[in-house]
Amino acid sequence: MNRADIAVVGGGIVGAVVTHELAAAYPGADIVVLERGLAGLGASSRSAGVHFPRGATERVRAMTAYSHRYWRELAAELDLPLRAIDAVVVAPADRRDAVRTIYIRLGRETTAADPARGRPAPIGMTAWTLPGCHYADVGAVAQRILTTLRGRVAVWEGSEVVTLQRGEDTCLVLRHGAELRARRVVLCPGPWIAHPAWAKLLAPLDLRVKKIVAAHLEAVPDEDHPLTVFHDEDAFLLPVHHRGHLLFSYTCDVWDVSPDTVAPGLGPADLDDARTVLARYAPELAERCRSGRAFCDAYSPQREPVVAELGPGLVFAGAAGGSGYRLAPAIAADTLARLDSASAIPSLQRLPRR
């Protein structure tokens, strides 16, 4: 039987960053990543990958600030595909206090906020510059991180866990017949929280899965086109330069879906909803919503990520609510703290990190 000190289940962006931090903290550990498909090609490949310094709660704001520093350092270390971008936040003028609370690096108030360029913010709206933003090809980032770890970490792709058997160690039975016995396991399943191998273990966390939609606009962005965040809509318009189009992400209120059944493309209602929201701000762009992407993510009741010990040596890390890329470094830090607090790997030397 195969053995490991630590198994990380899930090779998306959260699993990749958790693995990176585990490998740095425990350089003598035998670490195995188990990914049901190819690393980075699950939910992470559908992500818009936007990082902006905001958080609806104090904890999420702290996590965002931590992640901001982390991505800046890791991007330089690994030459990650991150692109800095100017940004503005658009909100009603009477929402100034809320905006100043939620956006932790808010800049100056401005009128140059029209996403279609050339006009001021809509009547009754105010705009603020938002420094410190970037976006990333999230799937490529996850792949790059795990690629740099090969040789120190084993990455088993096409290795879906079908049974998780608890004992002194945890036995992970894989679909292709192999078994892995691990002293410690970190579950990073993304939206696959209802997988039979761990659904009962996660049930007390009251997690739900929500559909996430982003429309693609047939409009080639200028080099200096800003990211525009529509605060009250919980939506944003992003120039995706490496793909040559604009992306409009808006809040889709469709819950309790399955990542195995959500269609990757958009339905008529998805496009209609995207056009309706965007028309309030840039009607000339709304008519260019003709395609897009859809997937889903897990959400907690508190709308904050969850890092929870499910049993001795078994930790869940996720429920990022569509912000897996933005919050992955902070989720990883919380995961290591949880493992440390349980004296998870006493025989291995824990090195300080960052």
Secondary structure, DSSP 8 states (H G I E B T S, - for coil): -EEEEEEEE--SHHHHHHHHHHHHH-TT--EEEE-SSSTT-SGGGG---EE-SB-SSHHHHHHHHHHHHHHHHHHHHHT--EEEE-EEEEEEGGGHHHHHHHBTT---EES---TTSSS-S-TTEEEEE--SEEEE-HHHHHHHHHHHHBTTEEEE-S--EEEEE-SSSEEEEETTS-EEEEEEEEE--TT-TT-TTTHHHHGGG--EEEEEEEEEES----TT--EEEETTTTEEEEEETTTTEEEEEE----BS--TTTS-SS--HHHHHHHHHHHHTT-HHHHTTEEEEEEEEEEE-TTSS-EEEEEETTEEEEE--TT-HHHHHHHHHHHHHHHHHHTT--TTS------
